[in-house]
Amino acid sequence: MDHDRLFKELLRTFFVEFIAAFVPNVSAFLDASTIEFLDKEVFTDVASSDRHEVDLLVKARFKGEEAFFLIHVENQATAQEDFAARMFRYFARLNEKHRLPVYPIALLSYDRPQRPEPNRYEVVFPGLNVLAFEFQAIHLNRLNWRDYLRNPNPVAAALMTKMKIEPQDRPRMALECLRMIATLRLDPARQTLVSSFMYAYLDLSAAELKVYNRELESIRCPRKKPLCRSSILGSRKAFVSAKSAACAAVKPLSLLAFSLAALGHWPSHFANKSRIYLRKSSNNWPMQSWNLRL
């Protein structure tokens, strides 16, 4: 799985939502209507000959002003001892090339360690502080996923899967993430992007899936009718056996289609590539079929 590509696509698609959810102070001075994604920046480390590519670089105006600035977002999937120094090198080179102020953001997406990481790079001599560089660090594994439930946000829904989750809360978090996706009413392409991210990083065990299914079944559709009759899924046993009956035949993303159907939000774009048949469990209902995009 290409983690960098998945993160870049998510942040590029929902950049304004990302800033609003995780760096709200920037929203106060960012003119969102002027956002421009710049071509990838590649820097070469002369000493090691390593090439480093900046993850995301955005140019925008300050609100109410003609002046521009840059926002640099770097996703870090593994803990790195000299990461703060690397962030400074990116900052210095971007500032030198574009001659614009740079707001640096580090999205720390690794699972371990769950400790505060340095967000400051200093050069200090006795009697002289030469440099004190700071960047905005977002430690996903130290954020509580429940804190992002009240304000539905597509980036928050996706990144919940990388936040601090107690083992017993994983099924509930998956369901709340799904509920948020349904509430946002995203277009098919964006819905697929968020759900792809969710299922890439949240792999429920068989026991967790049973809990997830049980809670899903207890949800009623908006018209307050029982799930088993009013939703497209229509069967108590159908989703309980989703992992064995469906996962063997389709990719994990297809589980989203089952779940959204149960919540009354069938995604129209799940179609025309693979067909799953599930038999309803009561009243001798006929065989039902759904087309699910893989």
RAZITA-V280776 format. One record per run of one state. SS is the DSSP state (@ for helix, = for strand, . for the rest). FROM is the first residue (numbers start at 1). TO is the last residue. If there is no record, write none. Layout:
# RAZITA-V280776
ss:SS from:FROM to:TO
ss:SS from:FROM to:TO
This chain:
# RAZITA-V280776
ss:. from:1 to:2
ss:@ from:3 to:13
ss:. from:14 to:14
ss:@ from:15 to:22
ss:. from:23 to:23
ss:@ from:24 to:27
ss:. from:28 to:29
ss:= from:30 to:37
ss:. from:38 to:41
ss:= from:42 to:44
ss:. from:45 to:50
ss:= from:51 to:53
ss:. from:54 to:55
ss:= from:56 to:62
ss:. from:63 to:67
ss:= from:68 to:76
ss:. from:77 to:82
ss:@ from:83 to:98
ss:. from:99 to:101
ss:= from:102 to:108
ss:. from:109 to:119
ss:= from:120 to:125
ss:. from:126 to:127
ss:= from:128 to:134
ss:. from:135 to:135
ss:= from:136 to:139
ss:@ from:140 to:142
ss:. from:143 to:143
ss:= from:144 to:144
ss:@ from:145 to:148
ss:. from:149 to:153
ss:@ from:154 to:162
ss:. from:163 to:163
ss:= from:164 to:164
ss:. from:165 to:166
ss:@ from:167 to:184
ss:. from:185 to:187
ss:@ from:188 to:201
ss:. from:202 to:205
ss:@ from:206 to:217
ss:. from:218 to:226
ss:@ from:227 to:230
ss:. from:231 to:235
ss:@ from:236 to:240
ss:. from:241 to:241
ss:@ from:242 to:245
ss:. from:246 to:252
ss:@ from:253 to:262
ss:. from:263 to:273
ss:= from:274 to:279
ss:. from:280 to:286
ss:= from:287 to:292
ss:. from:293 to:294
